Amino acid sequence: MKDTLTIYFDEGCGICKRVRSFLSFFDFQNKCNFSFAKDMNLDEASEAMQNRYYDMYSYDGIKIYSG
């Protein structure tokens, strides 16, 4: 497992932008990296790729989490 968590969000979504701002505020140890959903490098058929503009996804180096 990596020491950082990569969080993918929709750059055009106002709610996603607010959540990113909220998480950034509480990320005192800089453990979160934020990236645009369009930059996800996964199999196009995967559930995460199909729903990348509906949910926020994070990746810890091993597992993908959504919410």
PyMOL Python script that loads the backbone (N, CA, C, O; Angstrom):
from pymol import cmd

cmd.read_pdbstr("""\
ATOM      1  N   MET A   1       0.836  -1.174   0.000  1.00  0.00           N
ATOM      2  CA  MET A   1       0.000   0.000   0.000  1.00  0.00           C
ATOM      3  C   MET A   1       0.887   1.244   0.000  1.00  0.00           C
ATOM      4  O   MET A   1       1.898   1.302   0.700  1.00  0.00           O
ATOM      5  N   LYS A   2       0.498   2.220  -0.781  1.00  0.00           N
ATOM      6  CA  LYS A   2       1.246   3.468  -0.840  1.00  0.00           C
ATOM      7  C   LYS A   2       0.894   4.352   0.351  1.00  0.00           C
ATOM      8  O   LYS A   2      -0.102   4.126   1.040  1.00  0.00           O
ATOM      9  N   ASP A   3       1.725   5.359   0.579  1.00  0.00           N
ATOM     10  CA  ASP A   3       1.473   6.299   1.667  1.00  0.00           C
ATOM     11  C   ASP A   3       0.474   7.378   1.286  1.00  0.00           C
ATOM     12  O   ASP A   3       0.035   8.146   2.142  1.00  0.00           O
ATOM     13  N   THR A   4       0.113   7.444   0.016  1.00  0.00           N
ATOM     14  CA  THR A   4      -0.822   8.472  -0.431  1.00  0.00           C
ATOM     15  C   THR A   4      -2.069   7.841  -1.029  1.00  0.00           C
ATOM     16  O   THR A   4      -2.081   6.667  -1.397  1.00  0.00           O
ATOM     17  N   LEU A   5      -3.096   8.638  -1.113  1.00  0.00           N
ATOM     18  CA  LEU A   5      -4.366   8.230  -1.680  1.00  0.00           C
ATOM     19  C   LEU A   5      -4.663   9.153  -2.851  1.00  0.00           C
ATOM     20  O   LEU A   5      -4.701  10.372  -2.685  1.00  0.00           O
ATOM     21  N   THR A   6      -4.871   8.588  -4.028  1.00  0.00           N
ATOM     22  CA  THR A   6      -5.217   9.381  -5.198  1.00  0.00           C
ATOM     23  C   THR A   6      -6.730   9.433  -5.299  1.00  0.00           C
ATOM     24  O   THR A   6      -7.394   8.397  -5.345  1.00  0.00           O
ATOM     25  N   ILE A   7      -7.273  10.641  -5.333  1.00  0.00           N
ATOM     26  CA  ILE A   7      -8.715  10.839  -5.397  1.00  0.00           C
ATOM     27  C   ILE A   7      -9.052  11.447  -6.752  1.00  0.00           C
ATOM     28  O   ILE A   7      -8.514  12.487  -7.132  1.00  0.00           O
ATOM     29  N   TYR A   8      -9.955  10.781  -7.476  1.00  0.00           N
ATOM     30  CA  TYR A   8     -10.382  11.244  -8.791  1.00  0.00           C
ATOM     31  C   TYR A   8     -11.737  11.927  -8.661  1.00  0.00           C
ATOM     32  O   TYR A   8     -12.645  11.387  -8.029  1.00  0.00           O
ATOM     33  N   PHE A   9     -11.878  13.100  -9.251  1.00  0.00           N
ATOM     34  CA  PHE A   9     -13.131  13.830  -9.175  1.00  0.00           C
ATOM     35  C   PHE A   9     -13.450  14.466 -10.521  1.00  0.00           C
ATOM     36  O   PHE A   9     -12.564  14.666 -11.351  1.00  0.00           O
ATOM     37  N   ASP A  10     -14.720  14.781 -10.727  1.00  0.00           N
ATOM     38  CA  ASP A  10     -15.181  15.417 -11.952  1.00  0.00           C
ATOM     39  C   ASP A  10     -14.880  16.910 -11.857  1.00  0.00           C
ATOM     40  O   ASP A  10     -15.438  17.614 -11.015  1.00  0.00           O
ATOM     41  N   GLU A  11     -14.000  17.381 -12.724  1.00  0.00           N
ATOM     42  CA  GLU A  11     -13.567  18.769 -12.669  1.00  0.00           C
ATOM     43  C   GLU A  11     -14.674  19.763 -13.011  1.00  0.00           C
ATOM     44  O   GLU A  11     -14.521  20.958 -12.758  1.00  0.00           O
ATOM     45  N   GLY A  12     -15.785  19.294 -13.581  1.00  0.00           N
ATOM     46  CA  GLY A  12     -16.887  20.182 -13.932  1.00  0.00           C
ATOM     47  C   GLY A  12     -18.013  20.175 -12.923  1.00  0.00           C
ATOM     48  O   GLY A  12     -19.008  20.874 -13.112  1.00  0.00           O
ATOM     49  N   CYS A  13     -17.886  19.416 -11.872  1.00  0.00           N
ATOM     50  CA  CYS A  13     -18.948  19.253 -10.873  1.00  0.00           C
ATOM     51  C   CYS A  13     -18.686  20.152  -9.662  1.00  0.00           C
ATOM     52  O   CYS A  13     -17.627  20.075  -9.038  1.00  0.00           O
ATOM     53  N   GLY A  14     -19.646  20.991  -9.344  1.00  0.00           N
ATOM     54  CA  GLY A  14     -19.501  21.896  -8.203  1.00  0.00           C
ATOM     55  C   GLY A  14     -19.418  21.163  -6.875  1.00  0.00           C
ATOM     56  O   GLY A  14     -18.656  21.562  -5.995  1.00  0.00           O
ATOM     57  N   ILE A  15     -20.195  20.095  -6.719  1.00  0.00           N
ATOM     58  CA  ILE A  15     -20.158  19.320  -5.480  1.00  0.00           C
ATOM     59  C   ILE A  15     -18.792  18.663  -5.319  1.00  0.00           C
ATOM     60  O   ILE A  15     -18.216  18.670  -4.231  1.00  0.00           O
ATOM     61  N   CYS A  16     -18.277  18.093  -6.412  1.00  0.00           N
ATOM     62  CA  CYS A  16     -16.953  17.455  -6.361  1.00  0.00           C
ATOM     63  C   CYS A  16     -15.874  18.472  -5.976  1.00  0.00           C
ATOM     64  O   CYS A  16     -14.961  18.159  -5.212  1.00  0.00           O
ATOM     65  N   LYS A  17     -15.986  19.668  -6.503  1.00  0.00           N
ATOM     66  CA  LYS A  17     -15.007  20.713  -6.187  1.00  0.00           C
ATOM     67  C   LYS A  17     -15.069  21.081  -4.705  1.00  0.00           C
ATOM     68  O   LYS A  17     -14.035  21.312  -4.078  1.00  0.00           O
ATOM     69  N   ARG A  18     -16.276  21.137  -4.147  1.00  0.00           N
ATOM     70  CA  ARG A  18     -16.414  21.452  -2.719  1.00  0.00           C
ATOM     71  C   ARG A  18     -15.861  20.332  -1.847  1.00  0.00           C
ATOM     72  O   ARG A  18     -15.198  20.590  -0.843  1.00  0.00           O
ATOM     73  N   VAL A  19     -16.136  19.095  -2.231  1.00  0.00           N
ATOM     74  CA  VAL A  19     -15.617  17.950  -1.469  1.00  0.00           C
ATOM     75  C   VAL A  19     -14.090  17.953  -1.524  1.00  0.00           C
ATOM     76  O   VAL A  19     -13.431  17.701  -0.515  1.00  0.00           O
ATOM     77  N   ARG A  20     -13.533  18.234  -2.685  1.00  0.00           N
ATOM     78  CA  ARG A  20     -12.077  18.315  -2.816  1.00  0.00           C
ATOM     79  C   ARG A  20     -11.519  19.404  -1.900  1.00  0.00           C
ATOM     80  O   ARG A  20     -10.522  19.187  -1.212  1.00  0.00           O
ATOM     81  N   SER A  21     -12.150  20.552  -1.890  1.00  0.00           N
ATOM     82  CA  SER A  21     -11.711  21.648  -1.030  1.00  0.00           C
ATOM     83  C   SER A  21     -11.778  21.244   0.443  1.00  0.00           C
ATOM     84  O   SER A  21     -10.857  21.532   1.208  1.00  0.00           O
ATOM     85  N   PHE A  22     -12.852  20.585   0.838  1.00  0.00           N
ATOM     86  CA  PHE A  22     -13.033  20.131   2.215  1.00  0.00           C
ATOM     87  C   PHE A  22     -11.951  19.136   2.598  1.00  0.00           C
ATOM     88  O   PHE A  22     -11.336  19.255   3.657  1.00  0.00           O
ATOM     89  N   LEU A  23     -11.721  18.152   1.735  1.00  0.00           N
ATOM     90  CA  LEU A  23     -10.701  17.142   2.028  1.00  0.00           C
ATOM     91  C   LEU A  23      -9.302  17.755   2.065  1.00  0.00           C
ATOM     92  O   LEU A  23      -8.481  17.376   2.900  1.00  0.00           O
ATOM     93  N   SER A  24      -9.032  18.686   1.177  1.00  0.00           N
ATOM     94  CA  SER A  24      -7.724  19.352   1.151  1.00  0.00           C
ATOM     95  C   SER A  24      -7.470  20.119   2.442  1.00  0.00           C
ATOM     96  O   SER A  24      -6.346  20.149   2.942  1.00  0.00           O
ATOM     97  N   PHE A  25      -8.513  20.737   2.977  1.00  0.00           N
ATOM     98  CA  PHE A  25      -8.383  21.515   4.203  1.00  0.00           C
ATOM     99  C   PHE A  25      -7.940  20.634   5.372  1.00  0.00           C
ATOM    100  O   PHE A  25      -7.140  21.063   6.203  1.00  0.00           O
ATOM    101  N   PHE A  26      -8.455  19.404   5.439  1.00  0.00           N
ATOM    102  CA  PHE A  26      -8.141  18.504   6.549  1.00  0.00           C
ATOM    103  C   PHE A  26      -6.980  17.556   6.266  1.00  0.00           C
ATOM    104  O   PHE A  26      -6.655  16.717   7.107  1.00  0.00           O
ATOM    105  N   ASP A  27      -6.363  17.670   5.123  1.00  0.00           N
ATOM    106  CA  ASP A  27      -5.240  16.809   4.746  1.00  0.00           C
ATOM    107  C   ASP A  27      -3.930  17.461   5.200  1.00  0.00           C
ATOM    108  O   ASP A  27      -3.153  17.948   4.380  1.00  0.00           O
ATOM    109  N   PHE A  28      -3.699  17.463   6.503  1.00  0.00           N
ATOM    110  CA  PHE A  28      -2.536  18.142   7.081  1.00  0.00           C
ATOM    111  C   PHE A  28      -1.209  17.503   6.678  1.00  0.00           C
ATOM    112  O   PHE A  28      -0.191  18.190   6.603  1.00  0.00           O
ATOM    113  N   GLN A  29      -1.210  16.215   6.423  1.00  0.00           N
ATOM    114  CA  GLN A  29       0.035  15.511   6.102  1.00  0.00           C
ATOM    115  C   GLN A  29       0.230  15.317   4.598  1.00  0.00           C
ATOM    116  O   GLN A  29       1.134  14.597   4.175  1.00  0.00           O
ATOM    117  N   ASN A  30      -0.614  15.956   3.798  1.00  0.00           N
ATOM    118  CA  ASN A  30      -0.537  15.863   2.334  1.00  0.00           C
ATOM    119  C   ASN A  30      -0.510  14.419   1.848  1.00  0.00           C
ATOM    120  O   ASN A  30       0.349  14.033   1.054  1.00  0.00           O
ATOM    121  N   LYS A  31      -1.453  13.633   2.332  1.00  0.00           N
ATOM    122  CA  LYS A  31      -1.552  12.222   1.945  1.00  0.00           C
ATOM    123  C   LYS A  31      -2.499  12.019   0.762  1.00  0.00           C
ATOM    124  O   LYS A  31      -2.570  10.916   0.218  1.00  0.00           O
ATOM    125  N   CYS A  32      -3.223  13.057   0.356  1.00  0.00           N
ATOM    126  CA  CYS A  32      -4.178  12.950  -0.747  1.00  0.00           C
ATOM    127  C   CYS A  32      -3.654  13.665  -1.984  1.00  0.00           C
ATOM    128  O   CYS A  32      -3.218  14.814  -1.921  1.00  0.00           O
ATOM    129  N   ASN A  33      -3.705  12.967  -3.097  1.00  0.00           N
ATOM    130  CA  ASN A  33      -3.414  13.564  -4.398  1.00  0.00           C
ATOM    131  C   ASN A  33      -4.726  13.628  -5.158  1.00  0.00           C
ATOM    132  O   ASN A  33      -5.460  12.641  -5.212  1.00  0.00           O
ATOM    133  N   PHE A  34      -5.025  14.761  -5.736  1.00  0.00           N
ATOM    134  CA  PHE A  34      -6.267  14.927  -6.472  1.00  0.00           C
ATOM    135  C   PHE A  34      -5.981  14.929  -7.960  1.00  0.00           C
ATOM    136  O   PHE A  34      -5.028  15.551  -8.431  1.00  0.00           O
ATOM    137  N   SER A  35      -6.838  14.210  -8.699  1.00  0.00           N
ATOM    138  CA  SER A  35      -6.677  14.103 -10.144  1.00  0.00           C
ATOM    139  C   SER A  35      -8.056  14.126 -10.779  1.00  0.00           C
ATOM    140  O   SER A  35      -9.045  13.772 -10.139  1.00  0.00           O
ATOM    141  N   PHE A  36      -8.124  14.542 -12.037  1.00  0.00           N
ATOM    142  CA  PHE A  36      -9.390  14.605 -12.745  1.00  0.00           C
ATOM    143  C   PHE A  36      -9.872  13.207 -13.130  1.00  0.00           C
ATOM    144  O   PHE A  36      -9.068  12.320 -13.417  1.00  0.00           O
ATOM    145  N   ALA A  37     -11.179  13.023 -13.133  1.00  0.00           N
ATOM    146  CA  ALA A  37     -11.774  11.725 -13.485  1.00  0.00           C
ATOM    147  C   ALA A  37     -11.397  11.306 -14.898  1.00  0.00           C
ATOM    148  O   ALA A  37     -11.267  10.114 -15.174  1.00  0.00           O
ATOM    149  N   LYS A  38     -11.223  12.256 -15.782  1.00  0.00           N
ATOM    150  CA  LYS A  38     -10.863  11.911 -17.164  1.00  0.00           C
ATOM    151  C   LYS A  38      -9.469  11.300 -17.253  1.00  0.00           C
ATOM    152  O   LYS A  38      -9.134  10.688 -18.266  1.00  0.00           O
ATOM    153  N   ASP A  39      -8.654  11.454 -16.216  1.00  0.00           N
ATOM    154  CA  ASP A  39      -7.285  10.937 -16.206  1.00  0.00           C
ATOM    155  C   ASP A  39      -7.153   9.548 -15.582  1.00  0.00           C
ATOM    156  O   ASP A  39      -6.039   9.053 -15.409  1.00  0.00           O
ATOM    157  N   MET A  40      -8.276   8.919 -15.243  1.00  0.00           N
ATOM    158  CA  MET A  40      -8.226   7.575 -14.660  1.00  0.00           C
ATOM    159  C   MET A  40      -7.687   6.608 -15.708  1.00  0.00           C
ATOM    160  O   MET A  40      -8.148   6.607 -16.849  1.00  0.00           O
ATOM    161  N   ASN A  41      -6.725   5.799 -15.330  1.00  0.00           N
ATOM    162  CA  ASN A  41      -6.124   4.825 -16.239  1.00  0.00           C
ATOM    163  C   ASN A  41      -6.564   3.414 -15.865  1.00  0.00           C
ATOM    164  O   ASN A  41      -5.787   2.630 -15.320  1.00  0.00           O
ATOM    165  N   LEU A  42      -7.808   3.108 -16.164  1.00  0.00           N
ATOM    166  CA  LEU A  42      -8.357   1.787 -15.870  1.00  0.00           C
ATOM    167  C   LEU A  42      -8.964   1.210 -17.140  1.00  0.00           C
ATOM    168  O   LEU A  42      -9.105   1.899 -18.150  1.00  0.00           O
ATOM    169  N   ASP A  43      -9.314  -0.048 -17.069  1.00  0.00           N
ATOM    170  CA  ASP A  43      -9.987  -0.713 -18.175  1.00  0.00           C
ATOM    171  C   ASP A  43     -11.320  -0.005 -18.445  1.00  0.00           C
ATOM    172  O   ASP A  43     -12.092   0.236 -17.518  1.00  0.00           O
ATOM    173  N   GLU A  44     -11.588   0.325 -19.705  1.00  0.00           N
ATOM    174  CA  GLU A  44     -12.813   1.051 -20.076  1.00  0.00           C
ATOM    175  C   GLU A  44     -14.087   0.320 -19.664  1.00  0.00           C
ATOM    176  O   GLU A  44     -15.118   0.958 -19.452  1.00  0.00           O
ATOM    177  N   ALA A  45     -14.036  -1.001 -19.548  1.00  0.00           N
ATOM    178  CA  ALA A  45     -15.217  -1.782 -19.189  1.00  0.00           C
ATOM    179  C   ALA A  45     -15.448  -1.838 -17.677  1.00  0.00           C
ATOM    180  O   ALA A  45     -16.487  -2.328 -17.235  1.00  0.00           O
ATOM    181  N   SER A  46     -14.512  -1.351 -16.891  1.00  0.00           N
ATOM    182  CA  SER A  46     -14.648  -1.443 -15.432  1.00  0.00           C
ATOM    183  C   SER A  46     -15.761  -0.532 -14.933  1.00  0.00           C
ATOM    184  O   SER A  46     -16.097   0.469 -15.566  1.00  0.00           O
ATOM    185  N   GLU A  47     -16.320  -0.893 -13.799  1.00  0.00           N
ATOM    186  CA  GLU A  47     -17.398  -0.110 -13.204  1.00  0.00           C
ATOM    187  C   GLU A  47     -16.935   1.304 -12.869  1.00  0.00           C
ATOM    188  O   GLU A  47     -17.684   2.265 -13.039  1.00  0.00           O
ATOM    189  N   ALA A  48     -15.707   1.426 -12.395  1.00  0.00           N
ATOM    190  CA  ALA A  48     -15.171   2.743 -12.033  1.00  0.00           C
ATOM    191  C   ALA A  48     -15.101   3.660 -13.258  1.00  0.00           C
ATOM    192  O   ALA A  48     -15.419   4.846 -13.163  1.00  0.00           O
ATOM    193  N   MET A  49     -14.694   3.126 -14.384  1.00  0.00           N
ATOM    194  CA  MET A  49     -14.612   3.945 -15.599  1.00  0.00           C
ATOM    195  C   MET A  49     -16.002   4.311 -16.108  1.00  0.00           C
ATOM    196  O   MET A  49     -16.198   5.409 -16.630  1.00  0.00           O
ATOM    197  N   GLN A  50     -16.962   3.413 -15.965  1.00  0.00           N
ATOM    198  CA  GLN A  50     -18.314   3.693 -16.428  1.00  0.00           C
ATOM    199  C   GLN A  50     -19.002   4.761 -15.573  1.00  0.00           C
ATOM    200  O   GLN A  50     -19.821   5.527 -16.081  1.00  0.00           O
ATOM    201  N   ASN A  51     -18.677   4.815 -14.287  1.00  0.00           N
ATOM    202  CA  ASN A  51     -19.337   5.740 -13.352  1.00  0.00           C
ATOM    203  C   ASN A  51     -18.435   6.873 -12.887  1.00  0.00           C
ATOM    204  O   ASN A  51     -18.742   7.513 -11.882  1.00  0.00           O
ATOM    205  N   ARG A  52     -17.347   7.141 -13.570  1.00  0.00           N
ATOM    206  CA  ARG A  52     -16.369   8.111 -13.080  1.00  0.00           C
ATOM    207  C   ARG A  52     -16.899   9.531 -12.986  1.00  0.00           C
ATOM    208  O   ARG A  52     -16.318  10.353 -12.279  1.00  0.00           O
ATOM    209  N   TYR A  53     -17.987   9.840 -13.679  1.00  0.00           N
ATOM    210  CA  TYR A  53     -18.556  11.179 -13.585  1.00  0.00           C
ATOM    211  C   TYR A  53     -19.772  11.231 -12.660  1.00  0.00           C
ATOM    212  O   TYR A  53     -20.412  12.275 -12.532  1.00  0.00           O
ATOM    213  N   TYR A  54     -20.091  10.103 -12.014  1.00  0.00           N
ATOM    214  CA  TYR A  54     -21.201  10.054 -11.068  1.00  0.00           C
ATOM    215  C   TYR A  54     -20.726   9.923  -9.632  1.00  0.00           C
ATOM    216  O   TYR A  54     -21.385  10.421  -8.719  1.00  0.00           O
ATOM    217  N   ASP A  55     -19.603   9.268  -9.417  1.00  0.00           N
ATOM    218  CA  ASP A  55     -19.059   9.038  -8.084  1.00  0.00           C
ATOM    219  C   ASP A  55     -17.618   9.538  -8.035  1.00  0.00           C
ATOM    220  O   ASP A  55     -16.957   9.679  -9.064  1.00  0.00           O
ATOM    221  N   MET A  56     -17.150   9.800  -6.823  1.00  0.00           N
ATOM    222  CA  MET A  56     -15.728  10.089  -6.632  1.00  0.00           C
ATOM    223  C   MET A  56     -15.038   8.766  -6.347  1.00  0.00           C
ATOM    224  O   MET A  56     -15.573   7.924  -5.626  1.00  0.00           O
ATOM    225  N   TYR A  57     -13.870   8.584  -6.902  1.00  0.00           N
ATOM    226  CA  TYR A  57     -13.103   7.362  -6.708  1.00  0.00           C
ATOM    227  C   TYR A  57     -11.751   7.686  -6.112  1.00  0.00           C
ATOM    228  O   TYR A  57     -11.174   8.740  -6.377  1.00  0.00           O
ATOM    229  N   SER A  58     -11.258   6.775  -5.310  1.00  0.00           N
ATOM    230  CA  SER A  58      -9.911   6.921  -4.771  1.00  0.00           C
ATOM    231  C   SER A  58      -9.171   5.602  -4.952  1.00  0.00           C
ATOM    232  O   SER A  58      -9.776   4.532  -5.024  1.00  0.00           O
ATOM    233  N   TYR A  59      -7.867   5.704  -5.023  1.00  0.00           N
ATOM    234  CA  TYR A  59      -7.033   4.535  -5.274  1.00  0.00           C
ATOM    235  C   TYR A  59      -5.817   4.608  -4.356  1.00  0.00           C
ATOM    236  O   TYR A  59      -5.092   5.602  -4.359  1.00  0.00           O
ATOM    237  N   ASP A  60      -5.595   3.559  -3.574  1.00  0.00           N
ATOM    238  CA  ASP A  60      -4.490   3.545  -2.611  1.00  0.00           C
ATOM    239  C   ASP A  60      -3.288   2.743  -3.095  1.00  0.00           C
ATOM    240  O   ASP A  60      -2.346   2.516  -2.335  1.00  0.00           O
ATOM    241  N   GLY A  61      -3.314   2.316  -4.348  1.00  0.00           N
ATOM    242  CA  GLY A  61      -2.233   1.506  -4.886  1.00  0.00           C
ATOM    243  C   GLY A  61      -2.595   0.046  -4.987  1.00  0.00           C
ATOM    244  O   GLY A  61      -1.940  -0.720  -5.694  1.00  0.00           O
ATOM    245  N   ILE A  62      -3.653  -0.346  -4.269  1.00  0.00           N
ATOM    246  CA  ILE A  62      -4.103  -1.725  -4.283  1.00  0.00           C
ATOM    247  C   ILE A  62      -5.587  -1.829  -4.645  1.00  0.00           C
ATOM    248  O   ILE A  62      -5.975  -2.623  -5.502  1.00  0.00           O
ATOM    249  N   LYS A  63      -6.391  -1.032  -3.993  1.00  0.00           N
ATOM    250  CA  LYS A  63      -7.835  -1.137  -4.119  1.00  0.00           C
ATOM    251  C   LYS A  63      -8.447   0.203  -4.536  1.00  0.00           C
ATOM    252  O   LYS A  63      -7.925   1.268  -4.207  1.00  0.00           O
ATOM    253  N   ILE A  64      -9.568   0.129  -5.268  1.00  0.00           N
ATOM    254  CA  ILE A  64     -10.301   1.318  -5.657  1.00  0.00           C
ATOM    255  C   ILE A  64     -11.515   1.454  -4.725  1.00  0.00           C
ATOM    256  O   ILE A  64     -12.243   0.488  -4.495  1.00  0.00           O
ATOM    257  N   TYR A  65     -11.717   2.647  -4.204  1.00  0.00           N
ATOM    258  CA  TYR A  65     -12.849   2.945  -3.333  1.00  0.00           C
ATOM    259  C   TYR A  65     -13.740   3.967  -4.041  1.00  0.00           C
ATOM    260  O   TYR A  65     -13.247   4.804  -4.797  1.00  0.00           O
ATOM    261  N   SER A  66     -15.038   3.899  -3.798  1.00  0.00           N
ATOM    262  CA  SER A  66     -15.952   4.863  -4.418  1.00  0.00           C
ATOM    263  C   SER A  66     -16.892   5.429  -3.390  1.00  0.00           C
ATOM    264  O   SER A  66     -17.084   4.877  -2.307  1.00  0.00           O
ATOM    265  N   GLY A  67     -17.472   6.551  -3.764  1.00  0.00           N
ATOM    266  CA  GLY A  67     -18.444   7.167  -2.859  1.00  0.00           C
ATOM    267  C   GLY A  67     -18.874   8.508  -3.359  1.00  0.00           C
ATOM    268  O   GLY A  67     -19.691   9.172  -2.720  1.00  0.00           O
TER     269      GLY A  67
END
""", "prot")
cmd.dss("prot")
cmd.show_as("cartoon", "prot")
cmd.util.cbc("prot")
cmd.orient("prot")
